[in-house]
């Protein structure tokens, strides 16, 4: 009996203790969830810190089946980072108190100095933690932002992100950016590395260039480009915000810092936001192609659709590039992620919603999407890339003991992502094949606030007005016929006293025998196709109206696919300079940006800006022309492919020659692949042919004489030079690194004749020349 009572008493005691533990645990759990400081104190307490290594080790018991991978070599590059222990403690102490819901906004990003070694590169750098969400910085393995010396960039980069790979779904981010590259859309290309911090292996990281002016320059957008994104905000401040409302302009920043020096750059962004948020539907449809690169927008939408992603939304991961060559914006894929298939939801993104609300834009998007998924080889190629990326990192991932996910979770996630790649592609393919396009898009965007009129720049107002109104305002233009949008100038003398912006969609024919007298600084800006086809006896001329230089004949293609190409034949241009307005910079007397062109049998002389002819982001044929007495370069080709043949260049860079300084290339190319053949250059202030920044020309059968440098190959370019004569130049062939962002050059020569040059070759230590003369 006594034993039974004791047993009941014991049960009551145990139950009471258990109840107290449950109540105490509940209270403690509530406090930990609602009191960030208490949670922080617990996490940072000596007792918890003492047992953390044991906890991590116990978790890794599940990885024992993967133990053999520890003895397999992986091929990832290793980055060694050395940071003073006291600085690490300072960085950790600066982190947000809330390790669960906190955001790493700017006030928590403490930057310290560190040593960095990767292969042959070694330097002191700046390092800090990065990543808004706590998954980037609340665990043992954290994400980093590295900043390198501008005079000693790392692999051409001044800034680099090292991101925990699970945040980018391992090989998913590389796949999304690979798709962008296939579609001709700019996206930074990531790679994988292993990181050692103070000698301790932190395992695999996703390395990707940070948004910077150096990144823009290295990818051919130039030093004036902008990369706009929104500033980091705490989660509670993100709610209900629409960053596409121009009232939110102050929340945008330019990662290149160009807008800090040129406030007008941000005014261009404000104009875009105003159109997205306030333009009525009809005005939105007319203005969007003038402000946005529609090719880039459609291709970005294809990537988002196949990823079933809305992760680049109205409040997060917004990255927009502004190209100064066209003045247009384009979205950039960034952290798009990959999800189970669902239709594009127009309500999640203002630019997407308003664009696809428009039937014309929607049909063009669906047409391009259909082209991509109809070809099953695209899926095969995407999977081959994904599988290769997985193979590259799988061993290193299984060896990574610093990561939070266990290896079986990594394997599961890699398999699941591959399954989603296939399922999403095939679902889109099926819906389009069955004529069920409507099921690809759901919802409607209605969060904009249409007002009329909206504030627009005079440039944009001109670009979007009707052709009929334009002709009434500019009677020197007339319609070619009553049915089309082609306007005509000539054949008599025509005066353009101030800059004229032709409306989008309006093509231009300049008739033989037309003489254009251009006022001081006056430019003619054309969005459509141009045909300026003179004859031997009826040349088309552009001349200054007075003694001062005029501006530019600037062709701004709305698409690289404009057909037929722009034609300039038997044209004479003299006295022009360039154009700089509405965020567009053109340095050519004749400037063709984003459109194919043929330039033949023409004369360009007495130019007053950097270039007589400048072509960007295009395909071009330039043949049988004469260039003389130019202020700067005669021909400048950027991000272009084509042919330059049988042209004559005389006295290029005349002002520099008079003053005894170096300036004026006959042919200057960058980021281009060009066949340069049969040209004659006689007297130039700088180079006969300048090959810069990742260019791959063939230079054959040319004669170059009396230049400071005959041919210069630099900055990771590779040139083939054959059957060419270089005479009476300061240097015959120069091969070097000019910009630290790049590297040396390679020149391969065969049957090159040198006569009376002060030096035939100059090659720096980072470059090489390969001679194969018989």
Secondary structure, 3 states (H helix, E strand, C coil): CHHHHHHHHHHHHHHHHHHHHHHHHHHHHHHHHHCHHHHHHHHCCHHHHHHHHHHHHHHHHHHHHHHHHHHCCCCCEEEEEECCHHHHHHHHHCCCCCCCCCCCCHHHCCCEEEEEEECCEEEEEEEEECCCCHHHCCCCCCCEEEECCHHHCECCECEEEEEEHHHHCCCHHHHHHHHHHHCCCCCCCCEEEEEEECCEEEEEEEEEECCCHHHHHHCCCCCCCEEEEECCCCHHHHCCCCCCCHHHHHHEEECCCHHHHCHHHHHHHHHHHHHHHHCCHHHHHHHHHHHECHHHHHHHHHHHHHCCCCCCCCCCCCEEEEECCCCEEEECCCCCCCCCCCCEEHHHCHHHHHHHHCHHHHHHHHHHHHHHHHCHHHHHHHHHHHHHHHHHHHHHHHHCCCCCCCHHHHHHHHHHHHHHHHHHHHHHHHHHHCCCHHHHEECCCCCCCCCCCCCCCHHHHHHHCCHHHHHHHCCCCEECCCCCCEEEECCCEEEECCCEECCCCCEEEECCCCEEEECCCCCEEECCCEEEECCCCCCEEEEECCCCCCCCEEEECCCCCCCCCEEEECEEEECCCCEEECCEEECEEEEEECCCEEEECCEEECCCCCEEEEEECCEEEEECCEEEEECCEEEEEECCEEEEECCEEEEECHHHHHHCCCCCCCEEEECCEEEEECCEEEEEEEEEEEEECCCCCEEECCEEEEEEEEEEEECCCEEEEECCEEECCCEEEEEECCCCCCCCCEEEEECCEEECCCEEEEECCCCEEEECCC
